[in-house]
Amino acid sequence: MPLTRRGRWRAPAVLVAALLAATVLPAHPAGADAAGRGAAGESWAPWVSTTGAEVGCTKGSTDSFGICGGHHSYDAIDFMLPGGTPLISPVAGTVAAVESSCADAYSSCGGGHGNYVRIAGVDGTHYVLAHLRSVSVTLGEAVAAGDDVGLVGRSGYATTNHLHYEERTPGGSRLEPGPMLGRQVDGTVATYPAALGHSSWYDVPSHDDQLVVNTGVPPQPCLDDFTDVLVGNPFCDDIGWMVGEGITSGYGDGTYRPLEPVSRQAMAMFLHRASPHGADEIADPGFTDVMTTSSFHHPIAWVVDRGIADGFEDRTFRPLEPLSRQAMIAFLWRRAGSPVGYPSADFSDVAPDHPFAAAIAWAKATGVSEGYGDGTFKPGAPISRQAMAAFLRRIFA
């Protein structure tokens, strides 16, 4: 339901004193921790509101009303939100700790944090949401970014509704909270606190009408296999086909990295997997930069043997070099037998005497690639992994 802004919070003196003396969450398992944040770097704002959350007290913050009193002498942020505001997981992860038995009223329950959830993110950072009215997840439960975890409240050492937010190492050491993403009313996504004009949350004035806006959950994956191929990606079906055909399994961290350029060795691997081939011995092409022990050695030898690709005059294959769109089309064209006789593709940036003109003409005529809406093909541009999936599906599916 629509949420309305409340009047500016004036903390009673008893709250400031209580927060100064508040205990912390129960200790986490001991162990060495990395000093920095998780690899993801950014989390999603952990609430959904049609208005926004005022930045309340942060570490050592002061304001013109004197209501913070330095009670956050540790790394944390208070976000002022109406009671009952839905809270969501800021990242994908697992519920590592939870307290859900506290009344939504001032008490020492939960070590002063009241009802809380601690999520062990897949990025290596732990996220704490405290002073909740209620909790909707259980210990050990797997959550995706955007899953419901509870409601904003005032349990524990709190006399007004707000979200107490922390980021920690797995061993419990607090971290300075990092960047946070939020969906704006117009559907765009902003990065905070940069959107407020600050590089650190601790530079944002407390209780000064600086709002962090998030009106919805983060985009969800369109495939079970990858966390970064999201609903609305026009290449979702193409990437899904690649997985189903056993052509790709993505990366070990559960990503596909759809916008990352395709390397020459990856293209060799993809074509080898997509094409029928026997177990015949293939001669070593003798490239100085492709080790015989590499998992890419046989696919590279195969594309060379079939005349699909070749190396460079210095006897290298340059396996990690990004593949251009024109080279990708040339690979596919040669794999199709280098057919000719197709009409000119009429791309403004592909002249009739272009070295790849015949291959690009074939690609357009057969529907492998339509080029861009501005009438260009961009032959020298790197081809992304998601575009490569579409090219392969159009040929092999």
N, C-alpha and C positions, 0 to 999 in steps of 0.2 A: 504494500500500500504506500501512497505518497508519504514522504517523511518531511516534517517541517523543522526549520531551525528553532532552537531554543534560545532563551536569553543568555547573555554572557555569564559564564560560571564564575561565582565568587566562592572560593573554598573557605569553609570555616576553619578557624585556627586548629580545632581538634583534628581535622583531616591532615593538615600539614604536619602536625606533630606525629600523628600515627604513621604517615608515610615515611617520615624520617626514621622511625623506629621499626619499620616493617621488615619482617624476615623475608628471605628469598624462597623460591621454589625448593622443594626437596632436592637434595644433591643428586646429580646425574652420575652415571658410572664413571669412575676415574679412568684417566688415560691421556696420552699425549694428544694435543690438538694443534691443527694448523692455525696460524695466527690470523689468516685472512678469511674472507667470505668464501662461499661456495663458487664453483666455476660458472654458474649461471649468471651471477652478477646482479640480476634484477628479479624482483618478486612482483606479484600482483597485489594491489591494494586489497586487504582481507575483509572487505565489507561491500555491500551493494546498497546504494543510496541514491535517490533522485536529486539530492542537493549536494552534500559534500560534508567532509569531516574537518572541523577546525583543528589546527595543530595546537595541542595543549602544552603541557610541560614536557621538556626534554632534559637531557643531561646538563645540569648546572644552569638551566634557563632562568631568566628573570623577565619580568614584564612591568608595565606601568602600574599595574594593580598590586604587585607584590604577592601574588597568590601562589606562585610556585615555591618560593622560599628555598630553592636549591634542593628540594626533596628528592629529585632524581640526581643523585650524585654518581649514578651508574648509567650505563648505556641503555636507554629506553625512550619510548615516546608515548605520550597519552594523546589519543585522538578522540575529540569530543563528538559523540554520536548519541542520538536518542535511544532510550531503552527499547529493546526489541528489534533493533536494526539487524538484518541478517548478516552473519559473518561467514566467510568462505576461506578455504585453504589458499594461502598465497602461492603455494608451489605444489607439485606432485611429491608425494612422500608417504610416510607411515606415521600413525599416531604413536608417539614414543612415551607420552605421559598424559594423564588426564585426571581432573578432579571435577566431579559433577554433583556432589552431595550438598553443596552449600546453599543456604537460603540467599535470596537476592536482597541482601541487607548487610549493613556494616557488621563485620565480625572478623575474628582471626582465622576463620576457616580457610583451608588451603594454604596455610602459611602466610595469610594476609592477602594472597592473590585471589582468594575466592575460587569460583569455578574457573578452570583454565584448560587449555589444550596446548600441548607441545608437539609440533610436527617435525619429524626428521626428514628434511627435504632430500630429494635425490641429488641436489646440488652440493650436499655436504654441510649445509647450514641447518640449524634447528630454529624453528619459529614458535614463539610463545604468544598466545592470545589469552589475556587474563581479565578478571572481574566480570565474567560472563553471567548472564541471567540463567542460561541453560546451555547444555552441551548435547550435540546430536551425533557424536562419534564415540567409538570405543577404543580401548587400548589395543594396539596392534593392527588396527584397521588401515587398509591402504586407501589413500585419497588422491584424487587428481586436483590440479589447480582449478579452483572454482567450485569444488564440492562444498556443500553446507557443513559447517562444523558447530554452529551454535548461534546465540543471540547476544547482542550487547546488553550489559546489565551493570549492577553496582554491588556485586558480592565481594566479600573480603574487605580489606581496608579501603573502602570507597564510599563516599556519601552522595555521589552523583553519577549518572550513567556516563560511561566512557569505555574505550578500549585501551587497555595497557598492552603495549606491543614491544617485544624484544626479539633480537636475533642472537643466537649463541653458537658456540662450537659444540660438537657432540659431547664433550666433557663438561659442559655447563658454563664455560667462560663467556661472558657477554661480549658482543661485537657492536661496533657502531653500525646502526641500521643503514643498509645500502639503498640504492635506487628502487623505486616502487612505480609500477605502471598502473594507470587508471583510465578506463574508458570514459570519454567526455559525452556530453549530451548529444553532440552531432555525430557520434560514432567513432571519432578519431581517438587515438591512444596517446596520452601524455606521460612523460617521465617526471616523477617527483623525486627530490625537491627542486630539480632544475626548472620545472614549469612555474615555480614560485620565485625564481630568480636567485636561487641559492645552490651551492654545491654540496652543502652538508645540512642535514636535518637540524643540527644544533645552531645553525645561523638563522633559522626561521623564527621570527618573533612569536612568543607564546601568546595565545588568546588574543590574536590581532586580526581576526577575520580572514586569515590565510587558509583557504579551503583546498583540501585534497579531494578531487572528484573521481568517483568510480561508480558508474551506473549499471555495470553488468559484469558477468563472469568472463574470464579470458577465452579466446577461441579454443575450441576443443579439437582434438585430432580426428581426422576423417578415417584413419586406418588404425587398427589395433597394434600394428607393427611398429609405428613410429610416433614419437611425441611431437615432432615438428612439421608434420604434414597435416595442415589444419582444414577444418570445414571451410569451404569456399575456395580452396585452392583448385584451379581448373585442371591441374595435372593429377589430382587425387586418383582417378581411375587408372591412369597410365602407370603411376607408381605402384598401385595395387596389383596391376597385371604383372609388372616386373617381379614382384614378390611371389605371386602365385605360380609363375613359370620357373622360379628358382634362379632367376637372373641376378637378383640382388637380395641381400639380407640387411643392408644398411650398416651402421656402425655399432660398436659394442655398447655405446651409451644409450641405445634405443632411438637414435636419430637417423634421418636419411640425408639431411643437409641439402634440401632441394635447390637452393640457389648457388651452391658451391660449384665451381667449374669442374668439368670432367677432365681427368688426366688422361694422357695417351695410354698408360698401362691399364687404367680402369676401362677405357673403351675397348681395348683388346679383350679383356676379361668378359665384358658384357656380350660382345659379339660372339665370342667362343661359346659361352653358355647358351646363347640364343639360337645358335646354328647347330644342325645335326653334324656330327663328326665321329669318326671312328677312333680306334685306339692306336692307329699307325704311329710308328716312330717318326718324329719330325726333326730334321737337322737343326742343330744349334745355329742361329743366324750370326753369332759371333759379335754381338754388340758389346762394347767395352763397359757399358753402364747397366747391363742387365745380368745379374748373377744367376748362374744355373740353379742355385738353391732357392731363388725367389719364387713365390707362388704365382707370379705373373710371367715367369719365363716361358712356360709352355703356351699360354694364350698368345703371347707376343710372337713366339716362333710360329704358331699356327696362322696368325693374320699375315705374317710375312710370306709363309709358304703358299698361302692361297692368293697372294697378290693383292690383298686388301690394303696393306700398309707396307711401308718400307722405312728404312732408317735414313740417317743423314750421311753426308760425304765423309765425316770424321769417324765413321763406324759407331756412332751412338744412336740410340733410339729415343733418348730423352723421355723416359717413362713418366716422370712427374710433371712434365710440361703441360699446361692447360691446353685442351683441344679447342681449336676454333670451329665456328659453325661451318665454314667451307671445308675444313679437313674432315669433319664429321660426315658431311654429305658425301665427300669423296670416298670415305671408307665404305659407306652404305652402297654407293653407286658401284664401286668395284666388286663388292660382295654380290650385287645383283647381276654382274657380268658386264659392266660398263656399257649399257645400252645407249645408243645415239639416235638421232633423228627427231628429237622432240623440239617443239617450237621454243624460241627464246623466252626466257622467264620474264623479261621486261622489268626487272628490278633496276631502279635508277642508279644503284651502286654496283651493278654487275654488267660490265661492258661485254660486247660480243666476243672480244678477244681475251676475256678473263681466263686465266688458266683452269678455273673450275667451272666455266660457263656451261659445259655439257652436263656435268653432274648436277648443278643447281637447276638447270632446265628440266632434267629428269625428275628431281625432287618435287618441283612445283607441279609438273604435269601429272605425276602419280599420286599427288596428295600427301607426300611425305612432309613437305613444309610449304606453308603459304606465305612466308615472309611476314613483314610488319605492315601495319595499317597505313604507314606513310609511304608505302611503295618501295621500301628498302628491304634488303636481305641481311645486311650487316655481316658480310662474309668473314671479316677478321675478328669479330667479337667472340669471346669465349662462350662455349655452350654450357648451359647449366645442367645439373643432374636431372632436374625435372623436365626440361625440354628434351633432353636425350631420351628419357623414358617415353615421351610422346612419339618421337621419331621411330624408336624401336617397335613400339606397339603397332604403329601404322604399317610397318613392313611385315612383322612376324605374326601378329595376331590373326 
